Amino acid sequence: MTDEQGTDHGPMGEAETGVEGVSSPSSAAPCTPERYPCWGYSDLLLFAGLVIPCMLGGWAIVKVVFAIFHFHPALKVMELLPEQLLGYGLLFGAFSVALRVQYDRPFWKSVGWTPLRVPVMWIVMLGVVTSLAVAFLGTLIGTPTTENPMTSDLRKALSIARTPQKPRPDEHTNANRRALHGTLTT
């Protein structure tokens, strides 16, 4: 026998079940599958909106630390790399907090990262082989060497490494020379 909803009832008028007292899976409310990825376009816009503040935060932190320790790097890249690293750290840290607070999900699972299926040494070796293959192909096709910011920074770094550092005379030595020079000329 069936009722208005189309539920099939047994001879006693009860809903058919496989086990007495337990309803069949078809009569249970369908469970909604977990959304993958759990975040949406609004979260993507949040991430994009955090880029500039986080990069500026990385810049400010490096400037303050360099000013506190009176560190003035000879190469601009020694300042830019920590700024970039801190900016990315702040950005992904903020996104991780947003995912944890809003969805109660861990960061790596939410962005779809999975464990490596290939041993790490294979990845390292293939990276070395790839770089050597690119260098070899560049030599084969005769790629011209042009001046760019990377080569100029590398040239500066190599010139700094090659030039011997002259010892700086301290202030006392200069003062002594001036005093001695003043007494000799009078």
Protein Blocks (a to p, Z undefined) as FASTA:
>chain_A
ZZfkopacdfkopacdfbghiacfklpccdddddddfbdfklmmmmmmmmmmmmmmmmmm
mmmmmmmnopacfblklmmmmmmmmmmmmmmmmmmmmmmmmnopafklmnopacdfbdfk
lmmmmmmmmmmmmmmmmmmnopacdddfklmmmmmmmmmmmpccdddddfklmmmmmmmm
mmmmZZ
